[in-house]
Each structure stands twice: as structure tokens, then as C-alpha cells.
């Protein structure tokens, strides 16, 4: 998902919930706006959690040493 989708959903949800006054007989645009707001907040929380997890991950490089010499007798 990411930060962009979360912010986009919040903006679209806020527009539908607070700015649009038109009504469609079958669809309640205000409720769809609140659903988009909730989905956007959830997307932002998931993005922050995934980003925090990614920043705490460490990577190690393992180098194997191989001696072709025979051990001392």
C-alpha cells in the first residue's frame, strides 16, 4: 500500500464526507466518505508499521574462508 494510497483515501474520504452535498438515491456518499477515511487511516498505520519493521532489519554478510593449504603435520 504505502503512504500515498493512505493519504489519497483520506483526502477523497474527507471530500465525500464533508464537502459533497449532492445525493444519489441508492448511494450514501457521506457514508462512503467515512469508509474511505477509515481505510486511509488504516493504510497509513500499516505503512508506518511496515516501514518501522523494515528499518530495524539488519543484514549480515557471511564470508567463508577457505584455505587450500594442508594443515601442519
PyMOL CGO cylinders between C-alpha atoms (Angstrom):
from pymol import cmd
from pymol.cgo import CYLINDER

trace = [
    CYLINDER, 0.00, 0.00, 0.00, 2.13, 2.86, 1.21, 0.3, 1, 1, 1, 1, 1, 1,
    CYLINDER, 2.13, 2.86, 1.21, 1.78, 6.39, 2.36, 0.3, 1, 1, 1, 1, 1, 1,
    CYLINDER, 1.78, 6.39, 2.36, 0.45, 7.71, -0.94, 0.3, 1, 1, 1, 1, 1, 1,
    CYLINDER, 0.45, 7.71, -0.94, -2.60, 5.49, -1.08, 0.3, 1, 1, 1, 1, 1, 1,
    CYLINDER, -2.60, 5.49, -1.08, -3.43, 6.21, 2.55, 0.3, 1, 1, 1, 1, 1, 1,
    CYLINDER, -3.43, 6.21, 2.55, -3.25, 9.95, 2.05, 0.3, 1, 1, 1, 1, 1, 1,
    CYLINDER, -3.25, 9.95, 2.05, -5.25, 9.69, -1.17, 0.3, 1, 1, 1, 1, 1, 1,
    CYLINDER, -5.25, 9.69, -1.17, -8.03, 7.74, 0.57, 0.3, 1, 1, 1, 1, 1, 1,
    CYLINDER, -8.03, 7.74, 0.57, -8.13, 10.25, 3.43, 0.3, 1, 1, 1, 1, 1, 1,
    CYLINDER, -8.13, 10.25, 3.43, -8.44, 13.17, 1.00, 0.3, 1, 1, 1, 1, 1, 1,
    CYLINDER, -8.44, 13.17, 1.00, -11.15, 11.50, -1.09, 0.3, 1, 1, 1, 1, 1, 1,
    CYLINDER, -11.15, 11.50, -1.09, -13.00, 10.42, 2.04, 0.3, 1, 1, 1, 1, 1, 1,
    CYLINDER, -13.00, 10.42, 2.04, -12.90, 13.91, 3.53, 0.3, 1, 1, 1, 1, 1, 1,
    CYLINDER, -12.90, 13.91, 3.53, -14.20, 15.42, 0.31, 0.3, 1, 1, 1, 1, 1, 1,
    CYLINDER, -14.20, 15.42, 0.31, -17.04, 12.93, 0.10, 0.3, 1, 1, 1, 1, 1, 1,
    CYLINDER, -17.04, 12.93, 0.10, -17.91, 13.17, 3.80, 0.3, 1, 1, 1, 1, 1, 1,
    CYLINDER, -17.91, 13.17, 3.80, -17.72, 16.91, 4.33, 0.3, 1, 1, 1, 1, 1, 1,
    CYLINDER, -17.72, 16.91, 4.33, -17.84, 18.75, 1.00, 0.3, 1, 1, 1, 1, 1, 1,
    CYLINDER, -17.84, 18.75, 1.00, -20.26, 16.91, -1.27, 0.3, 1, 1, 1, 1, 1, 1,
    CYLINDER, -20.26, 16.91, -1.27, -23.90, 17.80, -0.67, 0.3, 1, 1, 1, 1, 1, 1,
    CYLINDER, -23.90, 17.80, -0.67, -25.39, 16.00, -3.68, 0.3, 1, 1, 1, 1, 1, 1,
    CYLINDER, -25.39, 16.00, -3.68, -27.28, 12.82, -3.06, 0.3, 1, 1, 1, 1, 1, 1,
    CYLINDER, -27.28, 12.82, -3.06, -27.80, 9.72, -5.11, 0.3, 1, 1, 1, 1, 1, 1,
    CYLINDER, -27.80, 9.72, -5.11, -30.88, 7.65, -4.35, 0.3, 1, 1, 1, 1, 1, 1,
    CYLINDER, -30.88, 7.65, -4.35, -29.04, 4.35, -3.94, 0.3, 1, 1, 1, 1, 1, 1,
    CYLINDER, -29.04, 4.35, -3.94, -25.67, 5.51, -2.56, 0.3, 1, 1, 1, 1, 1, 1,
    CYLINDER, -25.67, 5.51, -2.56, -24.99, 7.46, 0.62, 0.3, 1, 1, 1, 1, 1, 1,
    CYLINDER, -24.99, 7.46, 0.62, -21.90, 9.49, -0.32, 0.3, 1, 1, 1, 1, 1, 1,
    CYLINDER, -21.90, 9.49, -0.32, -21.32, 10.66, 3.24, 0.3, 1, 1, 1, 1, 1, 1,
    CYLINDER, -21.32, 10.66, 3.24, -21.01, 7.07, 4.48, 0.3, 1, 1, 1, 1, 1, 1,
    CYLINDER, -21.01, 7.07, 4.48, -18.68, 6.18, 1.60, 0.3, 1, 1, 1, 1, 1, 1,
    CYLINDER, -18.68, 6.18, 1.60, -16.57, 9.18, 2.63, 0.3, 1, 1, 1, 1, 1, 1,
    CYLINDER, -16.57, 9.18, 2.63, -16.32, 7.93, 6.20, 0.3, 1, 1, 1, 1, 1, 1,
    CYLINDER, -16.32, 7.93, 6.20, -15.40, 4.46, 4.95, 0.3, 1, 1, 1, 1, 1, 1,
    CYLINDER, -15.40, 4.46, 4.95, -12.65, 5.96, 2.77, 0.3, 1, 1, 1, 1, 1, 1,
    CYLINDER, -12.65, 5.96, 2.77, -11.39, 7.99, 5.73, 0.3, 1, 1, 1, 1, 1, 1,
    CYLINDER, -11.39, 7.99, 5.73, -11.19, 4.86, 7.87, 0.3, 1, 1, 1, 1, 1, 1,
    CYLINDER, -11.19, 4.86, 7.87, -9.47, 2.87, 5.14, 0.3, 1, 1, 1, 1, 1, 1,
    CYLINDER, -9.47, 2.87, 5.14, -6.95, 5.68, 4.62, 0.3, 1, 1, 1, 1, 1, 1,
    CYLINDER, -6.95, 5.68, 4.62, -6.10, 5.86, 8.31, 0.3, 1, 1, 1, 1, 1, 1,
    CYLINDER, -6.10, 5.86, 8.31, -5.71, 2.07, 8.40, 0.3, 1, 1, 1, 1, 1, 1,
    CYLINDER, -5.71, 2.07, 8.40, -3.46, 2.19, 5.31, 0.3, 1, 1, 1, 1, 1, 1,
    CYLINDER, -3.46, 2.19, 5.31, -1.26, 4.83, 6.96, 0.3, 1, 1, 1, 1, 1, 1,
    CYLINDER, -1.26, 4.83, 6.96, -0.96, 2.78, 10.15, 0.3, 1, 1, 1, 1, 1, 1,
    CYLINDER, -0.96, 2.78, 10.15, 0.01, -0.32, 8.18, 0.3, 1, 1, 1, 1, 1, 1,
    CYLINDER, 0.01, -0.32, 8.18, 2.53, 1.67, 6.11, 0.3, 1, 1, 1, 1, 1, 1,
    CYLINDER, 2.53, 1.67, 6.11, 4.16, 3.10, 9.26, 0.3, 1, 1, 1, 1, 1, 1,
    CYLINDER, 4.16, 3.10, 9.26, 4.33, -0.35, 10.85, 0.3, 1, 1, 1, 1, 1, 1,
    CYLINDER, 4.33, -0.35, 10.85, 5.86, -1.92, 7.74, 0.3, 1, 1, 1, 1, 1, 1,
    CYLINDER, 5.86, -1.92, 7.74, 8.37, 0.92, 7.41, 0.3, 1, 1, 1, 1, 1, 1,
    CYLINDER, 8.37, 0.92, 7.41, 9.38, 0.64, 11.07, 0.3, 1, 1, 1, 1, 1, 1,
    CYLINDER, 9.38, 0.64, 11.07, 9.87, -3.11, 10.68, 0.3, 1, 1, 1, 1, 1, 1,
    CYLINDER, 9.87, -3.11, 10.68, 11.96, -2.57, 7.58, 0.3, 1, 1, 1, 1, 1, 1,
    CYLINDER, 11.96, -2.57, 7.58, 14.25, -0.08, 9.32, 0.3, 1, 1, 1, 1, 1, 1,
    CYLINDER, 14.25, -0.08, 9.32, 15.01, -2.47, 12.21, 0.3, 1, 1, 1, 1, 1, 1,
    CYLINDER, 15.01, -2.47, 12.21, 16.10, -5.28, 9.91, 0.3, 1, 1, 1, 1, 1, 1,
    CYLINDER, 16.10, -5.28, 9.91, 19.82, -5.93, 9.78, 0.3, 1, 1, 1, 1, 1, 1,
    CYLINDER, 19.82, -5.93, 9.78, 21.75, -7.70, 7.09, 0.3, 1, 1, 1, 1, 1, 1,
    CYLINDER, 21.75, -7.70, 7.09, 24.95, -9.60, 7.60, 0.3, 1, 1, 1, 1, 1, 1,
    CYLINDER, 24.95, -9.60, 7.60, 27.42, -10.63, 5.01, 0.3, 1, 1, 1, 1, 1, 1,
    CYLINDER, 27.42, -10.63, 5.01, 28.99, -14.01, 5.67, 0.3, 1, 1, 1, 1, 1, 1,
    CYLINDER, 28.99, -14.01, 5.67, 32.35, -14.61, 4.06, 0.3, 1, 1, 1, 1, 1, 1,
    CYLINDER, 32.35, -14.61, 4.06, 33.58, -18.15, 4.08, 0.3, 1, 1, 1, 1, 1, 1,
    CYLINDER, 33.58, -18.15, 4.08, 37.30, -18.54, 4.33, 0.3, 1, 1, 1, 1, 1, 1,
    CYLINDER, 37.30, -18.54, 4.33, 38.81, -21.48, 2.58, 0.3, 1, 1, 1, 1, 1, 1,
    CYLINDER, 38.81, -21.48, 2.58, 42.44, -22.46, 2.95, 0.3, 1, 1, 1, 1, 1, 1,
    CYLINDER, 42.44, -22.46, 2.95, 43.78, -24.68, 0.23, 0.3, 1, 1, 1, 1, 1, 1,
    CYLINDER, 43.78, -24.68, 0.23, 46.85, -25.40, 2.28, 0.3, 1, 1, 1, 1, 1, 1,
    CYLINDER, 46.85, -25.40, 2.28, 47.26, -28.66, 4.14, 0.3, 1, 1, 1, 1, 1, 1,
    CYLINDER, 47.26, -28.66, 4.14, 47.34, -28.43, 7.92, 0.3, 1, 1, 1, 1, 1, 1,
    CYLINDER, 47.34, -28.43, 7.92, 50.79, -28.69, 9.52, 0.3, 1, 1, 1, 1, 1, 1,
    CYLINDER, 50.79, -28.69, 9.52, 51.87, -32.26, 10.16, 0.3, 1, 1, 1, 1, 1, 1,
]
cmd.load_cgo(trace, "trace")
